Amino acid sequence: MTGETNQQRQQNCSKLRDKSTRHQLRDRILITAAELFYEKGFNGVSINEVIANSNIARRTFYRYFPSKDELIVEVMRFQANRWLKCFEEAFDQKAVVLERRY
């Protein structure tokens, strides 16, 4: 036994859920912004448009991104990581096929 009370366990679970929710909100903003930027370009999209299309409060947006410039940088990182994961998965699948052949 860990000596943890029910209340402590509930608080710990709540903290994990909060982190997961925060991560989901941030990702939703990034995905929405990426789609809008792709469609209209960086200069063609306002923060208000990102907020409206993400279905979030203005305060929530600014909690994650203090400026449009910061949002653009984070969208670029987010998209780069998504592409890298795709390439890694494709490479891993190809490596498995090659291993089976030889």
Protein Blocks (a to p, Z undefined) as FASTA:
>chain_A
ZZiafklmmmmmmmmmmmmmmmmmmmmmmmmmmmmmmmnojklpcfklmmmmnopafklm
mmmmmbfklmmmmmmmmmmmmmmmmmmmmmmmmmmmmmmmZZ
